Amino acid sequence: MPADRSERVMDVVDGALALPAGERAAYLDSASAGDAVLRAEVESLLRFEAAAGRFIEQPAVQLDAAHWATAEAAGLAPGAMLGEHRIIERLGEGGMGDVYLAEDTSLGRKVAIKVLKRGLSADGFRQFLREERILAALNDPHIARLYGGAMTPDGQPYFVMEYVEGNDLDEYCALHGLDLRGRLALFRQVCAAVNYAHQHLVIHRDLKPANIRVTPEGEPMLLDFGIAKLLDPEGSGEPAQTVTMAPVMTPEYASPEQLRNEPVTTASDIYSLGVVLFELLTGKRPFRVKSQRVGDLVRAITETEAPRPSAVAPDRRRELAGDLDNIVRMAMRLEPERRYRSAAEFADDIRRHLEGLPVIARKETAGYVAAKFIQRNKVGVIAAALVALSLIGGMIATFAQARRAERERGRAERRFDEVRRLANSLMFEIHDSVQNLAGSTPTRKLIVGRSLEYLDILAAEAAGNEALQRDLATAYEKVGDIQGNPYNPNLGDTDGALASYRKAEAIRAGAPGAVATPDAKFAQGLSGRSMGDILEAKGDVAAMVDYYRRSLAIFEELARASPGDEKVQDERARANETLGDGLSRLPEATSERRRCYDRLLELRLEWLARFPVNPRYERSLALAYLKVGQAAMPDADRAVASIRKSLGMLRSLAERNPTDERARRDFGQALFSLGNAFIEAREFAAALETRRELKPLRETMAKADPTNQQAQFDLAATEADLAEALTKTGQPSLALEPGRRAVAMLEAISAADPSSALFTRNLGLAQEKMAEVFVAFGANPAASVSERVAHWEEARSWYERELHSFAALQQRGALRPSDADVPATLAEKLAQCGKAIEALRK
């Protein structure tokens, strides 16, 4: 039935139901305005309403089987017509009704038609028609489409769905002999489809293998979203009141809250997915009772934690014990709030298990994390251990030879070169092989410590050896990157990073031929960029920009001399990018910053055209679009368009490289920038949606490597931004928790590295966002005077803490030029708080 037609029918039905029975005929004469078909449809629904009674109000689990036995059968024979659909055959019978295979004569396609059993009230069918458009809008390749719904001539509701050929999920796995990994991979696709529906505010409520059909091509399809329950679209978190159209769940797969007739949320689908996975892994259902009484089964599900799959399937204990046990049981926890927060998180934990990563369903002890790391990096760990042993042995041998240098100088020099090569191997081979792996920070920290020891020993002996000095400078720069460069996963040691970079700079400046060769100039350009990066973190904006300008000048000169040199052209583009980043800290340099980014984009497009199949250049182009978008404000349309283009490219790269931490961080940075653009454009709802998408990504990265300060900092900034967006969308009560988490995390990060101006500055900004939460509370006229006074006082307290943070930056000379007016602005906000408190107390 067309949407506008169904709405017209429902409006007339609503009007008739509001009148006494004796007055309805006159009303229908007027409302139908001569439309006999409309009047017939309305009268059919009114008769159906009168006969339906209060059946629909019964909880599904209390329905008596005898009730269904006395219900009227559909009785549609092959060849019968329902609207434009010709019945081909009856496929089966379910709890809701009969299912038929039919042909859509207008479109020439096969469809499945489900004719509901009697028991649906007119109110229920009205609700179904209103939800129909939302359900029909679900457009995921793994969800069978709902095409629409109507009434049979004798008043039975039916709806038309996409017909899916294939086998039920459990049958497909058995027929094709899928192993454990194959079953888990198929199940992850099911989770993705469920997550898509949840994101569109639809809950399935009856997930089971029979409602998951797998096509002959091996693609899972979810069926029966026609019985779904919609979430509250206003985002209150409370489930909307929707109608139960029939026994809409299978008790064996239902969640405890469904069986208790409590409100249903997305967590209920997570539980049912857990049951489905349990059965896929073991071939058995988790709860079995000796009696045939439904009540005994309901008690078992609602009062008992799920068993471990490995205990139910002892022949598969070796495969299931550990992670898979914990994953299934987390999905099936009795308390909804303790399950996975989303189907996507559920699927991601399975991915982590398949890739040998720690799973969130299991407590991360040091031994567990270490075992996982070794399990997925056996070759690298063994190699690192051998290299470390070789280094120690080499160093001991070198010192022994040094004591006999007069007698064995030649042999000592050979040993010295061996140590040098081993140190280089440690930094440039072992480290590079693990730097983008989640959870590798402890290994990288060990490498840094050992490398600094070896590098300092080598530096003491490097005078006059040009090749060794060049290698030493490069190695010190790499150590600095790991220690505290804000553009790399780092250990949060900005002082250590600055010291390493200064050592590299001093070596390069004093090396023979320091400015003579292209290679030496190239190295100095890289060194200048690294110095600029760390000076930004330290808050020295003027020195940072100076180093970036010098770096760009070097690469421009080299690019003119070597137009075909791929490395030089790449670094020339990067130098434009980093100078643009640095200029963003200077309010008066907006035009120059945009020119840098436009030049960056031009260079990246030119180079990708020369090497079109190159993920590295694809990433570089995506980041160029991101920078152009960041600089485009206040032109919100241009900014959002450019950032979205970057986001699509970076999303693709992250999906193609699921274990690459840098790829995921790039994608997160694009989401972060898109949220900022929406905030600047005052599109607060869009900013909130973006920041909610970003949070689980950064949570996963931070949890995967708790010692990675960059990941912890990114998560803290995300929590603060989420609090800001919630406040600006009028939800300050929801902003409290993420705001407090952000402050707590940034306080810990700043305490670990008090010399970092970047950390201190962001702590101050998080404190300001907390103040704004309480300003929103204080401005609420519905609160009592005493409550509002307390809120304004709390806001004042947060502004004072922010002022303290920026005063610390000012004392260290680390305020950015763009922060120059912060103290005055905070003074105004403190005065505003005082005036509000004084006015309320009068």
N, C-alpha and C positions, 0 to 999 in steps of 0.2 A: 504494500500500500504506500503510495507516495507520502512523504513526510507531511506536506501541507494538508493533504486529504485526511490523514490519520489525526492530525491535530484538530481539524475541524470537527471530525466525528467525536473526538474525546471532549471537546468543548461543549458540544450539544448534550452528550451523555452526562457531563458534570452538571449542567443546568437542570436536566430532567431529574437527576437523583436528589437535587436539593429541594424538589417540590413534592407535595403529597401525591399519591398515585392518581387521585381523581383529577388533578390539574395538569397531568403530563400530556394528554392528548392535544389540548389546545396549545400548549407550549411547543409541541413538535410540529404542529401545523405552521406556526409562525417561524420557528427556527430553521426548518428544512427548506422553506421558501420554494416549494414545488419540486424539490430534488428528491424523487421517489427512492433512488438508490441509497442516498444518504440516510433517509428516514428508515429504510429497511435495515441498514447496518446498525443504526442506533437502537432500534427496537430489538434486534437480535442480542445486542450487548445488555440491554435492560433485562431481557428474559434470562440471559445467562447469569446476571448478577442476582436475580431473585432466586435462582435455583442453587447458587453456589454455597449459600450458608456461610459459616465461619470456618470452613475447612482449612483455609489458607493460614489461619493463625496458629495452627498446631505446629509444635516443633517437629522437624523432619524425623528425628529418631523415635518419636512417639507414635508415628503413623502405624495403623493396624493393617496387616497384610490382607485381612478380609475386606477392608474398605476398597482396596484396589481390585480385588477379585470381583466385586459387584459393579465396578465402574464400566462404562460403556466402551466397547471396542471400536477402533477407528473404522475397520472394515473397508479399506480402499483397495479395490481390485485393480490388477494390471489394466492399463488403458484409461482408467478414470482420470479426470482433469481436476486439478486444483489451480484455479486461475489460469496461468499460461504454462503450467507444469503438468506433463503427462506421466502418470505413475508407471514405472517399469516392473518393479518387484518390491516385496517387503524384505528389508534387510535384517530386521530383528526387533526385539522389544527391550526397553530399558525401564528404569524406575520412573522416568518422566513420561514415557509414552512409546509409540511405535515409530520406527525409522524406516523410510522408504527411499529407494533409488528412483529418481525421476529425471525427465528430460525437460530442460527449459526450451520450449518450442520457439521462443522469440530469439534466443541467443545461440541455440544449438549446442548446449553444453549439458553435461550430467550434473545433477545436484543431489544432495541428501535433504530429505524433508522429514522433520521431526514433528509428529502430531501429538500434542500434549494430551494426557488423560484429563478427564473432567476433574475439577477441583480448583481451577484458577478463576478468581473473581474478576469482575470487570475492572475493579481498581488495579488488580494485579496485571491484567492485560494492558491497561492504560500505561502502567509503569513500564511494562516491557516495551511498548511502542515508543515511549519517550527515551528509553535507554538504547533503543535499536540503532539510532544514528551514531551514537558513541561507539557501540560495539562493532557496528559495520565499518567504522573508521579505522579499526585496528588493521594495520597494513604491514605485517611482518611475514617474511617468506616461510616461517615455521608455525604460523597460526592459520587454521582453516577459516576462511572468510565467512561472516554472517551476512547473507544478502538481504534479509528482510523477514517480515512476519505478517500474518493475516489470520482470518478465521475461515474454517470450513463452512459449507452451507448449513450444517446442523449445529454451528456455534462452538466448535472446538478450535482452540488456538493452535496454530502451527507456525514453524519458522523454517526458512530455507537456508541451507549452508552449502559451502563448497564440498564437493564429494572427493574424498581422498582414497585412492587405492593403496593397498599395502597390508601390512600386518601390525597387530598391536606391538608395543615396544618390547615386552618380554618374549613374545613369540618370534619377533624378528631376530633378537639376540640369540635365541636358541637355534632357529633355523639356519642362521649364518655362522654359527659357532664363534661368535665374537669373544675374544679374550678380554681380560680385565681392562687393559688400556683402551680397547675398542669400545667397550661399554661405557667407560668414563668419558671418552670423547663424545659419544652420542648423547650422553646425559648432559654434558656441558651445553650442547646446542639447545636442549630442552630448557635448561635454566635461562639461557639468553632470551628465548621466546617469552618465558614467564616474566622475566625482568622487564621486557619491552611492554607487556600488558600492564604491569604494576606502574611503570612510569607514565602510562596513559590512564591511571586511576581505575584500573579494572582488576578485580580478583577472580580467579577461576572457581575456587571453592570445591572442586571435585577432581583433583588431579590423581590419576591412577593410570596404569599401563593401558587399559582399555580406551582411555581418552587421549592416548598418545600414539598416533599411527605413524609408522615408518614406511615411506614410499619404496618402490623397487630400486630407486636410485640411492637409497640409504639416507634420505632426508627426513628427520622427524617432523611431524605436524601435530599441533595441539588442537583437539576437537572440543566442542561444547562450551565455547565461551558465551553461548546464549543464556547460561544460567549464572553468569558472573554477577558479582556484587560490586557496585561502584564505590570508590572512596569519596569522601567529602571533597568536592572540587575547590572549596575555599581554603583547604590546607589546614584545617583545625586539628587534624590528626584523629578526629573521631569518625567512625564509620557512618556513612549515610544510611538512612533507613530505606532498604529496598525489599522487594517482595520475595518470598520463598515460593517458587513456582511449582514445586513438587519436592519429593525427597531429594534434595540437591546435593547429597554427598553419599559416599560409600563408607560405612563405619570403619572398615579395616584401614582406610587411608585418611580418615578424618582426623583433624587436630583435636586435642583435649577441649579447647574452648568451643569448637563447633559442637562436640558431643554434649557439652554442658549448656548449649543454647546461648552462649555469650557472644558479644560482638566479634565479628570476623574481620581480620586485617590481613595485610600481606604476609605476616608471620604465619598465618594458617596455611597458606600455600607452601611456605618454606618447610613446614612440618610434613605436609603431604609429599613434597619432593624427597624429603628424607626417607619416607617409607618406600617410595618408588626405588630410590637408590639402594636401600637395604635389600629389597627383593631382587634387584638386578645383580647384586653382589653375591647373594647367598642362595637364591632360588626359593626363598621362604619369606613369609611375612613375619614381622617382628613380634606380634602378639598372637598367641594361640591359647585358647581356653578349651577345657575338656567338654564343657556343656555346650549346647547349641543355643543357649539363651543370649540374646543381644545384650542384655543388661550386664552379663559377666564380662563380655568383651569391652563394653563401654567403661566399666570400672577398671579393667586392666590398663586401658589406654590413658584414662584420666588420672590414675593414681600411681602409675609405675613408670620409672625411667626406662627408656628403650634398652634392650640388651645389646651387647657388643656383637656386630656381625661375625667376628672371628669365633665367638662362642657358639653361634648357631650353625656355622659351617666349618667344623673342625678340619675338614679336608682342604680348606683354603686358608687355614689359620695363618700360615706364613705370609701370604699376600695381604691379608686384611688386618692383621694385628698392628696396632700402632696408629698411624695417621688416619687410615680409612675408618677404623673404629671410632676415632675421635671426631672425624668430620661428620659421619652419619649421626652420632649421638648429639652433636651440637645442633644439627638441623632439627632433631626430634626432642629437644628439651621440653619439659612440661611447661616452663614459664616462657611465654612468647618473647619477652624482652631479652632472654638469654640465648636465643637462636641467632643465626646469621641475620644481619640487618637487611640484606637484600639477596635476591636470587643471583645477582652478579657477584656478590661477595662469596656466596656458596660455590659458584662455578670457579671463581678465582682461587679458592682454597684447593679445589681439586687440581687446577693447573699447577699450583705450587707443589702439590704432592707429586704430580707426574714429572715435574722438572727437578725434583730432589731438593726443593726449598722448604724452609720451616713453614708449617701451616699455623694459622691463627687459632685453630681448634685445639691446639696442644700448647701447654705452657712452655715458654721458651727458656729452658735452662741453658746454661753455658755449654754443657756437654751435648745437649740435643742440637743446638745451633752449629757447634763445631762438627758434630758427626754429619750433619746435612751438608755442610760446606765441603768436607772431605769427600763425601759420597759423590757429589756432582763435579768435583775437581780433582779426582784422584791423581791424574797425570801431573797436573800443575802443582799439587801439594807435594808429591814425591819429588818433582823436579826442584821445587823451592827448598825442600829439606836437603836435597843433595847439594844444591848450590850453596846453601848456608854452611853445610859441613865443609864444602870445598873452600869457602871463603875463610872459615876459621883455620882450616889446615894450611891454606895459602898464607894467611897472615903470620901464623906461627913460624912457618918455614921462612918467610921473608925476614922476620926479626932475627931468627937464628943465623941466617946468612949475613945480615947486616953486621953481626958481631965478628964475623970472619971476613969482612968486606975486603981487607987488604989482600987476603989470600985467594978469595973467590969472587972478585968483583963481577966478572962476567955472568956467573951463575946467579948472583943476587939481582942483577938487572933483569935477567929473564924472569925471575920470580916476581919482581916488582911489576913487570908488564902483565904477568898472569893475574895478580891481584887487581890490577886496573881493569882488565877485561872482565873479571868476575864481578867487580862492582858495577860495571856498565851493564852486564847481563842482568844483575839483580834489579836495577832501576828500569832498564829499557826493554827487557823481555819478560821477566817474571811479573813485575808490577803492571805492565801494559796488558798482560793477559788476564788480569783479574780486576782492573780498575773499574769496569762498567758492570761488574757482577754485584747484585744486591747482597749485602751481608759481608762484603770483603774488607770493610774498614779495619778490623783488628789486624788482618794480614798486612794491609797497606801501612798501618802504624808501625808494625814490626819492621817492615822493609825500610821505612823512613829512619827509624832509630839506628838500625845497622848501617844503612847507607851513609848517614852523617858521620859515623865513626870512621868508616873507611875513607870517605871523601876528605875529612880533615887530615888524616894521616897522609893521603896522597898530596894534598895541597901543600903540606910542609916540604915536600920533596920536588915540587913541580917547577921551581924557578928555572927559566931558560928552556923548558920543554914546551914548545908551542902547541903541539898536538895534545899533550896531556892537559894543558891549561884550557884549551877549547872544550875538551870533554868534561873537565871539572865544572866549568861555568854552566854548561848545559845540564849536568847532573844536579847542581845546586838549584837551578831554576825548576827542575822537575820536582825536587824535594819541596821547594816553596809552594808549588801548586798544590801538592797533597796536604801540606801543613795548614794553609789558610786562604788560598785563593778563592774569592767569593763566587767565581764562575766555574768552579769544579767541586765535586764531592770532596770535602776536606775535613780535617781534624779539629778545626776551630782554633788553631794556634796562629793568630795573625802576627804576633811578635816574632815567633819562629820563622814564619814565612818571610817577613821583611828582612830578617837577618840573613836568610839563605839568598834572597834576591840581591842583597847588598854585596854578599860575597861574590856572586856571579858577576855583578856589575864591576866590582873592583878587579876581578881577574881579567875580564874582557878589556877594561881600560888599560891595564898594564901589560897585556900580552904583546909579543912581537907582532908587528904588522896589524895592529888592532883596527885600523881604519883603512887599510890598503886594499884588501881583497873583497870581492862580492860576498863570499861566504862569511867573512868577518862582519860586514855591514848587515847582512841578513840576520846573523845572530844578535847583533846589537838592536835591531828592530824588534825582535822577539823579547829581548831583555827589557826594553823600554815599555812594552805593553804590560809585561808582568809587574813591573814596578808601579805602573799606573793603577793596575787592578788592586794591589794591596794598599796603595795610598788612599784609594777610595774607601776601602774598609776602615782605614785609620782616620778618615775624615779630613784629609788634607786635599781639598778639591783643586786648589791652584796648582800644586805640584803634580797631581794626577793628570790634569789637562795638559800641562807642559810635557810630561813624558809621552802622552798619547800623540801630541802634535809632532814630537821628534820621531816617534815610531812611524807615523804616516809619511813624513818627509823622506825617511830612509827607503820605505817600500815604493813610494812614487818614483824615486830616483832609480831604484833597481828595476822597476817595471818598464820604465822608458828604455833602459839599456837592454832588457831581455823580454821583449813582448810575447815570446812564445813559451816562456818558462812557467809551467803550471804552478809550481810552489810559490813563486814570486807573485803571480797574479792573484792567487788565493789569499796570500797574506796582505796584499794591497787592499783587497776588499775588506778583510777583517780589520785592517787599520782604520778604514773609514767607519766601520761599525763601532769600534771601541771609542774612537773620538766622538762619534755621535752620542754614545752612551755617557761619556764624561761630560759633554756639553749640556746634557739634560739636567745636570746639577746647577747650571748657571742660567737664571731666568732670562738674562739679556741675550742669550746665545741661541734663541729658538730657530732663527732663520738658518744659521750655520749648521745647526744640528740636522734640520730637514735636508739641507744640501748633502750632508754626509750620507744620510740614509738613502736619498734618491740615487746618489752615485753608487752606493752599495748595491741597490737593487739592479741598476743598470749593469754592473759588472757581473753579478750572479746570473742574470738572464743570459748575458753574452756567453758566459763560460758553460752553463748548462746546455745551451744550444750546440756547443761544440762536443760535449760529452753527455748525451741525453740519458744514457742508462748508467747512472752513477749515484747511488744513495747518498754519498757524502755531499755532492753538489746539490742534490735534491733537498737535503737538510739545510744547507747554506741558503738556498733560495727561500725556503720556508721561513727561516729566521729573518731574512731580509724583509719579507712582507710583514713580519711581526714588528720589526723596528719602524717601518714606514707607518704602520697603523698606530703605534705608540706615539709617534711624533705628530700625527695628523690632527689631534685635538686642538681647538674645540670643534673641528669639522667632524661631528660624530658619525655621520654616514660613511665618510671615507675611512675613518679609523676602524669602525666595526667591519666594513667590507674587507679591508686589507688583513685585519687580524683573523677573520673567519677563513680567508683563503689560506693563511698560514696554519690555522688550526686543523683544517682538513688534511693538509700535507703531513703535518706532524703526527696526527692521529694515525694515518696510514703507516708511517714509519714505525711508530710504537707498536702497532698491531703486528707488523711484520717482524719485529725484533723484541719479543716479549721479555727476554732476560736482560735487555740493554737498559741499564738504569738511566743513562744519559738521554735515551730516546723518550723514556717516560717523563723525565724531568723537563725536557723540551716541550712536550705536549702539555704538561702542567703549567709551564710558564705562559704558554699561549692562552690557556683557560684563564689564568690569573690576569693577563693583560686585557682579555675580553671583558672580564668583570670590571676592571678599572675603567674601561671605555664606557661601559653602561652607567657606572656611577657618575662619571663626568657628564654624561648626557642626561642624567637624572632619570634614567630608565631603571629604577631600583628593583622592580620585580624581575627583570631580565638579569640584573647583576646577581640577585639572590639565587636564581636558578643555576647560573654559571658557577657560582662559588659552592653550591651544594654538590655539583658534579665534580668539582676539583677536590673536595675534602677527602673522599675515600681513596683517591689516587695517592695523595700525599700521606695519608695515614698508612697506607700499605708500604710506601717507600721508607717512612720513618720507622715503622715497626720491623721492617726487614733488616735494618742496620741502625740500631739505637746509638751507636758511637759516631755516626756520620752527622756532624754538626750542621752541615748544609741542609740535610733532609729534615732535621729537627727544626731548624730555623724556618724552612719553607712551610712546615706544618703549622708552626706557631703563627706565622703571618696569615695563613689561610684561615685559622680560627678567628683571628682579629678581624679580618675582612668579612667573614661570615657574620660576626656580631654586628658590624657596621651595616651590612645589607639588611639584616633582620630589624635593626632599629629604624632604618629609613623606610621600611615597608610597614611600619606601625606595629611591630612585634617585639618590643623591648624585653618582655618577659622571657622569650625564647633566646634572646641575645645574651642573657646573663651567663649561661654555662659556657658557650664558646669563648666569650670575652674573658672570663676568669681563667680558662685553660690557657689562652694565649698569653696572658700576663705571667702566669706561673711558669710556663715554658721559657719565655723570654728572660725572666728573672734568673732562671737556672743557667741559660745559655750565656747571659751577660756575666754572671758570677764566674763561670768557667773561663771566660776571656774578657776581663774588664777593660782591656785596652782597645777593644773593637768598638769604634764609633757607630758602625752599622748596627750592631746588636743593641747598643744603648739607645740609638735614635728610634729603632722600631719598638723598643720597650716603651718609650715615651708615647709613640703613636697608639700603641695598644691601650695604654692608660687613658688616653684621650677618648678612645672609643668606648671604654667603660664609663667615663664621665657622661658621654652623650646618652648612654642607656638610662642613667639616672636623671638626666635632664628631661628625657621623655616621660619618665615616671612622674617627675615633679610637675610637669605641665598638664598632667591628666586631671581635669576638673572633677571627675567622678570619685577620686580618692579623697579621704578625709584631710583636713588641714594638717593634722599632726603627721600623717603619712607623707604628705607632700613636702613638709618642712624637712623631714628626715631624708627624703630623696634628694632634695636640693643640697643638704649638708653632705650627703655621700658624694654627689657630683663634685662639690667643691673640693672634697678630700682627694678625688682622683685627679682633678686639674692641678692640685698642689703637687701630687706625685709626678705628674708629667713635667711640671715646671722644674722640679728637682732633677729629673733626667736630662732635660735640655741645659740646665745650669751646669751639670757635670760636663757636657759636651763643650759648652762655652769656656769653661775653665781650662779644658785641654786644648782649646783652639781648634776644635773639630766640628764646629757648626758649618753647615753648608751655606753659601750665599742665599739660597732659597729659604733658609730657616731664620734669616736675620730678624724677621718680624714676629717670630714665635713668642718670645717673652712678652711683647706688648699685647699680642692677641690673647695669650693666656691671662694676662692681667685683666683684660676686658671681660673674659669669661668668668673669672673669679668675682669680679664686681657684679656681673649679672646674677650669679648665684646669691651673693649677699643681698642684692635688691629684692630678689624673689622671696628670700627667707624673711626679710624685714616686712615686705608687703603682706605675706601670709600671717605673720604674727600680730599684725594690727587687727 
